[in-house]
């Protein structure tokens, strides 16, 4: 008995290759738009920086412009030492931010899934979450430090809180964005709520999830700086406080510029990843959303 091997028709193979090429071109176009947006953002930030100093007539002793920061970090005789200090502090701050980012995003994702599976849980806990979000974090920070001390636990709690609430709202919205028709298909084929979550709700929530990640990245870094300023005494947050008290304004401005630049880079890296993933999945990518 001879086995029959079925080969795809040349037309089908050509169509598949055409679809793959078009998908690759779409990804490249989307990535190009993201990089262009990043470049324009840098230009706007630098222009606003210079304009604020000039319009308000801030003293050159206090306010440092882009050229001053460039000299402090690149061309001065002690620039290598300045970069070494900020690089070490930046590593500490990024570690703290990563801890808070992971803690906040994981809790937000688990909470959003619980809300999606149970309306009762959502109705019971979402008002509490919104109420806590209305309390300024700077007011809660001393209590958090008193409970958790001045170590990694406090970093996870404070930076995690900064990440948690906006991420939770975005992910919950995304999980509820699945159309009733697609959920009905799962139900017709015998799927339960968990199946609908895995097969429909989670994939449909990817745009909102990536939006939550983009918001959370700079938020986690802000939370880390707050913890370093109030509790841990290390990282760029502590360096800015110390430099300000010692009237080292060049160090203050350079530290702020480094943190801002890293936040912009990380934000746009996430946006590029989002662009690639959503374009590959055939979803609409909303730039700057």
Order of alpha helices (4+ residues) and beta strands (2+ residues): alpha-alpha-alpha-alpha-alpha-alpha-alpha-alpha-alpha-alpha-alpha
